[in-house]
Amino acid sequence: MSDLVFTAKSGAPEAQKTSCLVVTMNKTKSLPASLSNLDSALEGAMRRVIKSKDFNGDAKQVVSLSPTDGFPRVILLGLGESPLQAPTARQAAATLWAAASKTQAKDLVIDLSAASIDSSCDIAQILGQEITAATYRYTRTISKPKPSSSIKKVTLLVASKNDINATKAALVSGHAIGQGINYARELANLPGNICTPTYLAQQAEELANTFSSISAEALSETDMCELGMHSLLSVSAGSDQEAKLIIMHYKGDDTTDAQHCLVGKGITFDTGGISLKPGAKMDEMKFDMGGAASVFGTLQAIAMLEAKVNVVGIVAAAENMPSGSATKPGDVVTSMAGLTIEILNTDAEGRLVLCDALTYAERFNPQSVVDIATLTGACVVALGHHATGLYANSDELAEKLLASGEATGDRAWRMPLWDEYQSQLDSPFADMGNIGGPAAGSVTAACFLSRFAKAYPWAHLDIAGSAWNSAPKGATGRPVALLTEYLKSQR
């Protein structure tokens, strides 16, 4: 977990004892009056850079002023047009950290006194989340990683002492979500020879050992066979790695038995099985457990926040490999729900592990179930890499998730789940096929899952486009922020 500390205090910027003061400004042609005393302490340096047009407050603009006698380094950060809104604030936080982390500063003090901020923008939570996320570095398998930033403390200046406690709470909340995002990124970035289904089960145990509010268990293949999870087991049939169904319970509200379920696709490596993928970019299939990673990250975040909600995290973990024992195209398996499935393409394996996990979720009588999966390339074609595809059998649940995405900048877009698409899954040899043809591939994948999620309000998040980037390569940690925001508001 991050050792970065966030706090808040009141006071004038020129009175701060810090190794780096960050001064924020909206787009301007002259120095704001509130910064006159600070400029005097800097011997007029801010007025000079504004007059010379080296700094005018454009969004993401950064100018660093060297320390003067008795005064620390000052970083001027542009916020763009006023009032500052959440999307710009997120960009500004990332820009700030990129600039500040290159210095030798031990701490940052951020002054927002000259900034105009939209009242709906929770700037403290955004700063806590985005700065924490910006600190992430992958080092696990690098023999000589670059040194980390020397910054260990971030302080936000507030206008009044009355605002200190609320600001601290918002910073802590953002910091927790940022750490959850980074945990998800770390799990997804690990190579498939380290992050196996067994490794994920061990991670669940570690979470349970870290937080008294979390308990964990993992079902073996023998356990799953006894439960009739032959759809899930068909995916791991060709692998030497044993599949695991990982169940984590977060108990944050002792006043109710109501629970919400998160179900994550945990394909720790996906070759496609007998329906083998092309070799190009197959290395990125270590990211195919991004849904599972987001479940881990979200549970860590809500545990750190001590959120007043009860959550069950279910991770269907397996490795999809070709071998003499692997499932073949045309094989028919029986799911835990008793429905038979003709496996027409072994590379459509995510839905095969998820359908049994969704059936398993019924035993918790959940108030809502959200599954998260890097499910279809078709969703990337439809929405690109900015939005997560959202499908739901409940308008109320869909609206809550969409609102949580908007609030956190971890946005989703609702896609159709119409009955007209269901016929594409028809099979002459089983209750359904596991693919519905080339048309509307993301939709028919969601239609497949919907057949196993009729007992509760359910939503499916297809994160195939949002879970990782190819250039620069790495996991994004989405949709941890969306899920955490949603669960924080539930009871």
Summary of the structure (lengths in Angstrom):
residues: 491
radius of gyration: 24.5
end to end distance: 27.1
largest distance: 82.4
contacts: 1824
relative contact order: 0.11
helix: 38%
strand: 22%
